[in-house]
C-alpha cells in the first residue's frame, strides 16, 4: 500500500481535451498556452487557433503534435 505522503503527491491531470471542446477547462488550456508564448483569445472554444497553438507547443516540447491535450500535454503546460 502506498504511503499517504506518496499518494498525496499525485495530482490527477485535467480531462483530455480535443478540438470542438468548450468551457472553463478550455479557458484554462488557452491561458496555459498563452503563458508559454501563444496569443490566444481566452474564450473557452477549442477552435483552429487553439489547435494550432497546442500543436506548436507540443512539437516545441518534444511531444507528438496531435492536437489532443491529454496527461502528457497538461504536465508540460504546468
ABEGO torsion letter per residue (X at the ends): XBBAAAAAABBBBBBBBBBGBBEAAAAAAAAAAAAAGBBBBBAGBBBAAAAAAAAAAAAAAGBBBAGBBBAAAAAAAX
